[in-house]
Amino acid sequence: MNVIETAIEGVVILEPHLFEDTRGYFFESFSQRDFEEKVGRVNFVQDNESKSFYGVLRGLHYQLAPYEQAKLVRVVKGCVWDVNVDLRKDSPTFGKHVAVELSEKNKRQLFIPKGFAHGFAVLSEEVIFQYKCDNYYTPGQEGGIRFDDPELGIDWRIPQKDILCSEKDKQLKSFRESFVF
Ligand SMILES: Cc1cn([C@H]2C[C@H](O)[C@@H](COP(=O)(O)OP(=O)(O)O[C@H]3O[C@@H](C)C(=O)[C@@H](O)[C@H]3O)O2)c(=O)[nH]c1=O
């Protein structure tokens, strides 16, 4: 597994070692030992899977302290534009975001530490998205930021007219409303 740094400290891309032969392919989608050696010790406790169609945008989500979640995300089918906003107040990149294309083809995984708002937009016809979390889902402790907050200036790589959000996500507040400066 290759580890590639991103523009934001702590967010890293993982590229698995792919074995291809006449039958198809094989790769280790997660190895605790490799992860610990190359990224760090994280105790993942929940695995999630969602399916979404073209234009779906889920985000930008986080859980409030002390229920924050580090996530290891990947695409099993299709392609997404995965976006993470740095909410760590002591970080030099506070309020900045990093975006990575994750696809069935590139098999990239993204590790997102605690302290980020996470979201993705679906670029392909259909997407199966899987992720590991190091804290359980805690209803009532969910936070979020509007995906279209002009202050964040995120290019989601799909036309506005095609974007499909949940009712909950349409009600989210702006970055400035959520984080007192
Ligand atoms: C996230 C989650 C949701 N649910 C339930 C609550 C709800 O009824 C239903 C759908 O939930 P949501 O609409 O919040 O699902 P979704 O919009 O896919 O939420 C996810 O978005 C991505 C971007 C993330 O980063 C995740 O952490 C999570 O917030 O599933 C769980 O039971 N466990 C979970 O861990």
The ligand as an SDF file (V2000), in Angstrom:
LIG
                    3D

 35 37  0  0  0  0  0  0  0  0999 V2000
  -24.5180    7.7330    9.1210 C   0  0  0  0  0  0  0  0  0  0  0  0
  -25.5220    6.7280    9.7130 C   0  0  0  0  0  0  0  0  0  0  0  0
  -26.8590    6.8320    9.3980 C   0  0  0  0  0  0  0  0  0  0  0  0
  -27.7540    5.9580    9.9350 N   0  0  0  0  0  0  0  0  0  0  0  0
  -29.1720    6.0910    9.5760 C   0  0  0  0  0  0  0  0  0  0  0  0
  -29.7900    7.4240    9.9590 C   0  0  0  0  0  0  0  0  0  0  0  0
  -30.7520    7.7240    8.8390 C   0  0  0  0  0  0  0  0  0  0  0  0
  -32.0440    7.2350    9.1420 O   0  0  0  0  0  0  0  0  0  0  0  0
  -30.2200    6.9560    7.6400 C   0  0  0  0  0  0  0  0  0  0  0  0
  -29.5470    7.8590    6.5990 C   0  0  0  0  0  0  0  0  0  0  0  0
  -28.6280    8.6920    7.2960 O   0  0  0  0  0  0  0  0  0  0  0  0
  -27.9810    9.9610    6.5950 P   0  0  0  0  0  0  0  0  0  0  0  0
  -28.9760   10.6400    5.7380 O   0  0  0  0  0  0  0  0  0  0  0  0
  -27.3170   10.7680    7.6610 O   0  0  0  0  0  0  0  0  0  0  0  0
  -26.8700    9.2600    5.6780 O   0  0  0  0  0  0  0  0  0  0  0  0
  -25.6950    9.9630    4.8590 P   0  0  0  0  0  0  0  0  0  0  0  0
  -26.1670   11.2650    4.3180 O   0  0  0  0  0  0  0  0  0  0  0  0
  -25.1590    8.9760    3.9210 O   0  0  0  0  0  0  0  0  0  0  0  0
  -24.6370   10.2780    6.0180 O   0  0  0  0  0  0  0  0  0  0  0  0
  -23.2860   10.0010    5.8440 C   0  0  0  0  0  0  0  0  0  0  0  0
  -22.7450   10.9520    4.9590 O   0  0  0  0  0  0  0  0  0  0  0  0
  -21.3450   10.8470    4.7140 C   0  0  0  0  0  0  0  0  0  0  0  0
  -20.9390   11.9840    3.8050 C   0  0  0  0  0  0  0  0  0  0  0  0
  -20.5480   10.7240    5.9530 C   0  0  0  0  0  0  0  0  0  0  0  0
  -19.4230   11.2170    6.0680 O   0  0  0  0  0  0  0  0  0  0  0  0
  -21.1050    9.8620    7.0290 C   0  0  0  0  0  0  0  0  0  0  0  0
  -20.4100   10.0210    8.2490 O   0  0  0  0  0  0  0  0  0  0  0  0
  -22.5800   10.0710    7.2140 C   0  0  0  0  0  0  0  0  0  0  0  0
  -22.8140   11.3470    7.8200 O   0  0  0  0  0  0  0  0  0  0  0  0
  -29.2700    6.0160    8.1570 O   0  0  0  0  0  0  0  0  0  0  0  0
  -27.3350    4.9610   10.7820 C   0  0  0  0  0  0  0  0  0  0  0  0
  -28.1770    4.1440   11.2720 O   0  0  0  0  0  0  0  0  0  0  0  0
  -26.0090    4.8250   11.0730 N   0  0  0  0  0  0  0  0  0  0  0  0
  -25.0840    5.6860   10.5680 C   0  0  0  0  0  0  0  0  0  0  0  0
  -23.8550    5.5420   10.8550 O   0  0  0  0  0  0  0  0  0  0  0  0
  1  2  1  0
  2  3  2  0
  2 34  1  0
  3  4  1  0
  4  5  1  0
  4 31  1  0
  5  6  1  0
  5 30  1  0
  6  7  1  0
  7  8  1  0
  7  9  1  0
  9 10  1  0
  9 30  1  0
 10 11  1  0
 11 12  1  0
 12 13  2  0
 12 14  1  0
 12 15  1  0
 15 16  1  0
 16 17  2  0
 16 18  1  0
 16 19  1  0
 19 20  1  0
 20 21  1  0
 20 28  1  0
 21 22  1  0
 22 23  1  0
 22 24  1  0
 24 25  2  0
 24 26  1  0
 26 27  1  0
 26 28  1  0
 28 29  1  0
 31 32  2  0
 31 33  1  0
 33 34  1  0
 34 35  2  0
M  END
$$$$
